[in-house]
Amino acid sequence: MSTQTSGGSGFGDYDRFVYVTAALAALNGLLFGFDTGVISGAFLYIERSFQMTSLFGVELGTAWVEGLVVSGALVGAVVGAAVGGRLADRIGRRRLILVGAAVFFVGSLLMAVAPTVEVLVIGRIIDGLAIGFASMVGPLYISEISPPKIRGSLVSLNQLAVTSGILVSYFVNYAFADSGAWRIMLGAGMIPAVVLGVGMLFMPESPRWLIEQGRDDDAREVLSKTRDRTTVDEEMSDIKETVAVESSDLRELLEPWVRPMLIVGVGLAVFQQVTGINTVIYYAPTILSSTGFGDSASILATVGIGVVNVVMTVVAISVIDRVGRRPLLLVGLGGMTATLVVLGAVFYLPGLSGVLGWVATASLMLYVAFFAIGLGPVFWLLISEIYPLAVRGSAAGVATVVNWAANLAVALTFLQIVELMGQSGTFWLYAALSLVGLAFCYFLVPETKGRSLEEIEADFRESAVGSAAGDATGDATGDGTPDDD
Ligand code: BGC
């Protein structure tokens, strides 16, 4: 089974169309990044500048309401990813993106006009629901419309949009710092939601999902717009062959040949979060001000961290289809481990200022850089590639739910862990978890570079059959997949 791809030579209309479609779908990532990032800034002003009424007498100042407003989106995202996975398989990828854009719009609107605390919390949870949908269906959709040779870069555009969304949220937080116009900050999400919703109306459905639904003619039409025409027939028959051998029963998820990949997705989801990325992204000013930096220097350094995150994601995009997913993961996790060890040491030493302050700042930035070339983009990419077509949405949904749940768990426990183990202890804990993540990736994560989704699926099936038969499958590298032919 071999699927010729476009993208290698020349730049045809089909390439351009795929790029435009992928870039538009990546707005899912922008909303995800912006909406998760903007709340930390907005919350300060909500508290300060607004005596909010409450129907049930809850007060904004109380910790649990604060937790609800800030973490409400994470809870919503867990639910959104759980429901979204199944929906993506049922109603299709494109329609779920449309639904998601509408939900984003409603959530942002509710938050912007919220007359009471309760409405604000509800708006935030609805917004989170959309974040949950978007985070799983964005990469999945792009993966399924992309030609294999450039699939890694195109799917990672979504992560580039996540990091850009976070960076934009830093600027928005900064720009509105004086006016405290939190309603505008939270309502701003409506703009990309409208662009995404309207734009998606003109974009095609995933050809793979169409074939899965028996809509071969529609699929052929999409493929002829997104591929070199000479390759369409071959890809059609590859996809149909895959559809013919699989069942869309959810129990498929627990089939012995799918299980290793479920473990990979769930494991990567956990490691992407428990190695601390969001504590660094959101607590960077606090961490840095304890190194003796003033407030504005800390905020500036935080913007620096956001920029590093974006720039290194661009680097990942430019190499991911050439060097592959595994090397990026391994280098990324190795670097995260090393920089976290240094951070722990710096905070362990007495008198954190001067040179040590700079070492801490540089280590934080390097840590983010290593996340951005590895776990950041590669987690979302792999979960859009490694699952069988019939249950791809549901399986990617499982990994996404676990990712958001781990994100929430880290957010809820971070301060207690710091209290318990101190700052150095916390960084060392994250370092140890990064090291375990490194071993996990080394032994279990497969390489998917350059192969079509159908080839990847067929290889997993064959290697499972092979190992069940006690047969050597050619998996000499022990990476869970047959070695490249
Ligand atoms: C993660 C987010 C994180 C972001 C940072 C994403 O891949 O899922 O939790 O905030 O990267 O760039």
Residues whose N, C-alpha, C, O or C-beta is under 5 A from the ligand:
A	BS01	BGC	T163 N278 G376
